[in-house]
Amino acid sequence: MTASQPRFRLLIDAAFIFLVGAVFRVLLLGVMARANDDSVDGLLGKWDAQYYLAIAEYGYFEAPVTTDVPVHHRTLAFFPGFPLLVRAVHQLTGLDFVTAAILVNLLAGVAMTAGAMTIALRMGADRWGRAAAGILVSAAPMSITFSMPYTEALFGALAFWALVALIDRRWGWAAGLILLLGGTRLTAVALIAVFGLLVLLRARREWRAWACLAATPWLLIGHVAWASWHTREAGGYFGIQAQGWHSGFDFGAATVRWVWEVLTTGTDAGYFLTIAVMLVSVAALIAAWGRGPAVVWWFAAILMATVLLSDGIMHSRPRLLLPAVILMLPWGLWVVDRLPRWGSALAGVAWVVFGAWYSAYMLAVFDWAI
């Protein structure tokens, strides 16, 4: 067997895992859509998907988005990486923008799944363990967003492969992937911080590591600076984030208030499902200390801090926390190691079904943004 054959097999396994899961999620969404007098197309194009498609087709300043402020005071809150990819695919293939977005996320979803499986490989997992890793990250609650014009699949792909590069100490690859990640979403700061922490603690005398680290933040800084210039009258990038989505770092005060209010007076199941993901994430972070590669734990911890310690749309937290599911990889590998094959297969199916139901419920039944 040549060196390329195991990698090719891993890629085929990742494609199978992601595609089967995606088809199942969309089919279940179809059932939930019909039960709620809606359509799959309508649900998959909801919320932020409208912004991303409009930016891809019309740009930041001409996007036909309904708003009571200048349109770029909303659109510039979204980073350009995903819309640019969608526009590029549209121009190269002639596909309409929706189909181009589906293709981008299809490829990104497979790459994301393969990245998680490669992290499992670095942890010594066999083929079943790698499959468990792929199922874990590709079928988590809110994984339906991997099939929507959202950045989740692209962010996950770049983030997980950047973690692989950091585990392998391939500084150039890590820098390139994190640089691109910075053009995708603000939470790329988590990987920039992880890279910095790794260099500071374990590669202080490697000048090449420092040089590569210095290259990572410029797409992120560039978009924030450019957006801030065009929205300076509204307080810049962070000003429009606060005005449009109430986003802002507050050390978790808003999160604690909202959780307490829901637990004491709430009646909407979607809110309780959101809190469940938030609490499980924190518990998993604590329990995962010392398990698996340190950079994976650091990444999840910093990502969770940027999400949970900020104000904003609380019911978007399960989606924003999706990459942190990689924390649960040690338990996924434990299931494969301890249970018989039929038991671990059953656990994998249960995870796929639960993630698909959770996703469909939050999109088809829950009234608010995801």
N, C-alpha and C positions, 0 to 999 in steps of 0.2 A: 504494500500500500504506500503510495507516494504521500509527501507531506501535505499536499493540497487536498487529498481525498477526505480526511477527517473534517477539514473546514467546509468542504462542499456538502458533506453529509449533515453537518450541523446547520448549514444554511437551508438545506431541503427540509430538515426537521422543523426549523423555525418558521419557514413558509407554511408548512402544513398546519402547525399549531395555530399560527396567527389567522390564517385564512378560514380554517374550520370554525374557530371561535368567532370571527367577525361575521360569518354567514349566520351562525346560530343567534348572535346578538341582534342582527338585523331582522331575522325571522321572528324572534320573540317580540321585538319592537313593533313589528307589523301586527302581531296579535293584540298587543296593548293599544296600538294606535286605533285599530278597528273598534276595540271595546270602548274607546273614548272619542269616537267619531272624528278621528284625525287621520292623517296620512303619513307614511314613512318619510316621503320626500319633505313634507312640511316639518316634521319633527327633526330630521337630520340637518335642516337648514335654519334652525332656530338660534336665537341669542347671538353670541359672538360670531357665529358662522356668517351672519349677514355682513358684519363689518369686514371680515377677512376677504370674502368674495367681492365685496364692493371695492375694497382697496386694490385687490388684484386686477380688477377690470378697469377701474376709473382713476386710481391713484388716491392719495390722501386728501387732496383739496377739492376734488370733483365728485367724490363718492355720493351716490344718491341715498343718503341715510337721513331719516327723519330725526331732527333734533331741534331743541330750542336755543342752541348756541351755534356759532360757526362750526361747520362740519368738521374742520380739522381739529377742533377742540375735543372731539371724540376719537376721530380716527388715529391721530398721532399717539394715542395711548397704546396702540398696537404696534409691535415691532415688525420690521419689514421682511424678515427672512422667509416666512411661510408664504405671504402674498407674492413675493418675487419668484419663488419656486413655482407657484401655481401659474403665474403669468408666463414664465419661461416654458413650462410644459404646454400651455395653450398655444404659444407662438410656434413652438417646434412641431407640434403634432396636429394642430388645428382643432383639437378637442375643445368643447365648451368649458367654461371655467369650473362648473360644478364637477364635471367628469375629470378635469385636470386635477382638481383638489383631491378627488377620490384616489386617483392614481398616485399622487404624491404621498398621501397617507398610507396607501397600500404598501408602497416600497419602504416608507419610513417605519411602518408597523413591523414589517418583517425584519428590518435592520435592528429595531429596538429589541425584538424578541431574541434575535441572534446575539445581541450584546449582553442581555441578561444571561443567556445560556453560556456565553463565554466567561462571564464572571463566575458562574457555577463551575465551569471547567477549571478555572484557576484555583477554585476551592477543592479540587480533587473529585468532582462529581463524575459519575459514569453517565452513559447515555440516558438512562431513566432519570437520573438526578438533573441532567441538563434539560430534559423535557419538562420536569417539574418546575424548573426556573422559568422556562418559557411560558408555561401555563399560568404561573403565579403572576407575572407582570402583565401579560396580555389580556387576562380575563378578570382583572380586579374590578371592584365597584367603580362605576363611571367609565369603564373601558369602551363604552359606546362612542365616546369622543374620539377614539382612534379612527372611527369611520365617518366622522364629521369634519367639515372644514375648520378645524381647530389645530392648535400647535402641539397638542399632547403627544402624538406619535413622533413627530420630528424632534421635539424636545427630549423625549425618552431615548430615541436612537442616539442622538449626539451625546447625551449625558452618560448613558451606559457604556458607550464605546470610549468616551473620555476616561471613565473610571477604569476600564480595561487598560488603557494606555498608561494611566497613573500607577496601576498595580505593576505593570511591566517596566516602569521607569522609562518609558519612551516619551521623552519630554517634548519633542517636536510634534508628534502626533497628538499628544494631549493639548498642546498649545493651539494647534490648528482647529481641533474639534471644539475646544472651549471658546475660541474666538468666534466661530460660527454660532455656537450656542448663544453668545451675547447678542447676536442679531435676531434671535428668536423670541426671547422672553426675558424680563427683568430678573427672574429667579435664577438666571445664569450666574448671578453673584455667588450662589452656593458652590458651584464648581470652581470659580475663580478663588474663592476663599479656601477650598480644599487643596487646590494646587499650592497656594501660598503656604498653608499649614504644613503640607508634606515637604516642601522645599526647606522651610524653616527648621523642621524637626529632624529631617532625615537626609537632606542633601544640601546643607549649608555651604559646603565647599565646592559645589559643582556650579561653575559659572554659567554653563549652558542651561542648567535648570532655571537659574535666575533670569537669564535672557529670555527663555521661552515663557516664563511666568509673566514677564513684563509685556509680552505681546498679546496676552489674552483679553484684556478688558476693552479694546478700542472700538469694536463694533457696538458694544453696549453703551460706552461713553458717547460715541458718535451719535447714536440715535437719540439718547436723552438730551444731548446738547442741541442737536438740530431741532428736535421737537420743542425744547424749551425756548429756543429763539423765536419760533413761529407762534408760540402761545405765551409769550412773556407777559402780556397784559392780563393773563389769567393765572399767573403764578408759575408758568413753565410746566414741564412734564409732570411733576409731582402735584402741581396745582390742578391740572385737568384730571388727574387720577382722583384727587380728593373730591372735586366737584362732580365728576361723573359717576364714581363708584364708591365714594367715601373711603378710599384707600389711604392708609397712612400708618406708620409704625407707632404703636402706643404701648409697647411692652405687654400686650395681651389683655389690656383693660377691657376693650370692647368685646373680645372673645369671651372673657369670663362673665361679663354682664349678660351677653346674649345667651350663653349656655344656662346661666341661672334663671333667666326669664323663661326660657323654653321649658326647662325642667320643672318649674313651679307653676306656669300658667299656659304652656303651649298645648295646642290640640292638633297641629299638622304633623302627620307621620313623616313627611319629608324632612322636617326640622330634626326629629328624633333620629332619623337615619343619618343625617349629617353629623349630629353629635356623636353617634356611635362610631363613625369613621374617625373622628377627631380623637376620641378617647382611646380607641384601639391603637391608633398611630402613636400616641404618647406612651402607652403601655409597651408597645413593641419596641420603641426606641430604648426604653429603660431595660427591657429584657434582653435586647440584642447587644448590649455593651460587652465588648470583648469577644464577640462571635463574628467570625468572618473577617474580611479585609478591613483595616481601619478606615481607609478612604471611603468605603461604602457607608460606614456608620457616620463619619463626619459629614458626608454629603446629605444623608437623610436628616441629620440633626439640624444642619444649617438651613436646609430647605424648609423643614417644619417650623423653624424659628421665624423665617421670613413670612410664612403663611399664618401661623397661629398667633404670633405676637403683633399682628397688624389688624387695623380696622378694615372694613370692606364688606363685600357681599358674602355673608357667612355660609350660605348654602352652595357657594362655589368651592368650598374647602375640600370636599372629597375629590373633585377634579384636580385641583392644584396639588393635592397630596399624592396623586397617583404615582409619581416616580419613587416616593418613599416606600412603596410596597416592597422594594428590593431588600429592605430590612428583614423581611420575613423569610428570606432565602434559606437561612440555616434550618428553620423549621420545615420548610419544603423538602430539604434534603434529608432531614430526620424522618419524615413520613416515608420517603422512598426507602430509606435504609431499614426501618423498623417493621413496616407493614409488608405483607405479601403483595405480589404484583396486582392481584385483583383489588386489594384494599387501597393501594396507592392510586390505582386507576379510578376507583370509585370516588376517592377524595378529590382527584383532579376534575372529574365530571361535576361533582357537587360545587366546587369552586367556580367552574365555568357557568353553571346554571344560576348560582347565587349572584355572581357578578353581572350576568345578563339581565336577571330580574331587577336587581337594584338599578342598573342603568336605565332600563325601560321605564321603571316606575318614576324615576326622577325626571325623565324627559317627557313621558306621556301623561302622567297623572299629576305630579307636582306642578304647581302653578308658576313658580318663580324661576329665575335664571339659574343655570347650572354652571 
